[in-house]
Amino acid sequence: MIPYDRLISEMERQLSVARRTNDEYAMREALSAVRSLCEVALGGEGKREEKLVPKMLSTPSAVQSITSLEGKPLVEEDANGGSIFDF
């Protein structure tokens, strides 16, 4: 585990960058770095990962249904043939 004092000093450095810059993009990047460092310090990396991956995609059935579409086209009553615009 990374020592807290090292994380805090990096947070301070990023806050310093955010204070000095006039560029909004650079400020947002520095603040995002501070947020990430806070998550590391608090042990919240797993929670952030859950937000990024929707639960329905992490289930095997969702993955299986996605791969099943690659094999053969879906045939439905109101479909107009093999059009790529069939949805």
Phi and psi in degrees as a GROMACS rama.xvg file:
@    title "Ramachandran Plot"
@    xaxis  label "Phi"
@    yaxis  label "Psi"
@TYPE xy
-76.4062  133.486  ILE-2
-62.2358  142.493  PRO-3
-58.3741  -39.1629  TYR-4
-63.3014  -33.2585  ASP-5
-70.3499  -41.1757  ARG-6
-62.9689  -43.7485  LEU-7
-65.7203  -39.152  ILE-8
-66.1101  -35.7332  SER-9
-69.5532  -37.3703  GLU-10
-60.9889  -43.3792  MET-11
-62.3334  -39.817  GLU-12
-64.2219  -43.2164  ARG-13
-66.7426  -38.0964  GLN-14
-64.1291  -36.5994  LEU-15
-62.7496  -42.7345  SER-16
-61.9276  -43.5239  VAL-17
-63.2266  -37.9573  ALA-18
-69.5432  -38.6072  ARG-19
-79.6416  -26.6221  ARG-20
-81.8833  150.112  THR-21
-104.475  -4.92825  ASN-22
-88.726  120.973  ASP-23
-63.0299  -38.1803  GLU-24
-63.0268  -44.8943  TYR-25
-64.5826  -37.2303  ALA-26
-65.7211  -43.6511  MET-27
-64.2227  -38.5034  ARG-28
-63.0322  -43.4769  GLU-29
-65.3172  -42.2711  ALA-30
-67.631  -34.8027  LEU-31
-65.2928  -37.9424  SER-32
-63.9289  -39.9854  ALA-33
-63.1209  -43.3319  VAL-34
-60.1917  -44.2806  ARG-35
-63.1866  -40.1723  SER-36
-65.3199  -36.9491  LEU-37
-63.6056  -41.6299  CYS-38
-63.9135  -38.1847  GLU-39
-65.133  -44.5853  VAL-40
-64.3148  -35.4319  ALA-41
-90.4615  -3.30271  LEU-42
74.3315  31.3297  GLY-43
-100.36  20.3001  GLY-44
-61.808  -40.4864  GLU-45
-63.46  -38.6984  GLY-46
-64.7089  -39.36  LYS-47
-65.5804  -38.7704  ARG-48
-63.6918  -38.1695  GLU-49
-61.8718  -34.9226  GLU-50
-67.5136  -34.4086  LYS-51
-76.6594  -29.3012  LEU-52
-110.278  108.944  VAL-53
-58.654  143.972  PRO-54
-60.4738  -35.3847  LYS-55
-66.3994  -26.6111  MET-56
-81.0312  -17.0986  LEU-57
-87.2269  -4.99207  SER-58
-87.9898  146.423  THR-59
-61.5595  -34.2016  PRO-60
-65.4029  -35.1341  SER-61
-66.8469  -41.757  ALA-62
-66.5712  -39.8225  VAL-63
-64.0601  -40.5529  GLN-64
-69.8533  -30.9793  SER-65
-69.0441  -44.5331  ILE-66
-70.5682  -25.457  THR-67
-69.8176  -21.8737  SER-68
-73.7064  -19.8617  LEU-69
-74.0431  -26.174  GLU-70
-74.564  -52.4299  GLY-71
-144.99  153.329  LYS-72
-68.0215  150.734  PRO-73
-77.8003  131.498  LEU-74
-111.033  122.683  VAL-75
-130.822  162.484  GLU-76
-61.2882  -50.1499  GLU-77
-88.3539  8.18131  ASP-78
-73.673  152.833  ALA-79
-106.482  52.8304  ASN-80
89.0223  -149.69  GLY-81
-90.9899  28.2788  GLY-82
-65.5631  140.425  SER-83
-72.6878  -12.5041  ILE-84
-94.1329  10.6781  PHE-85
-72.7557  119.786  ASP-86
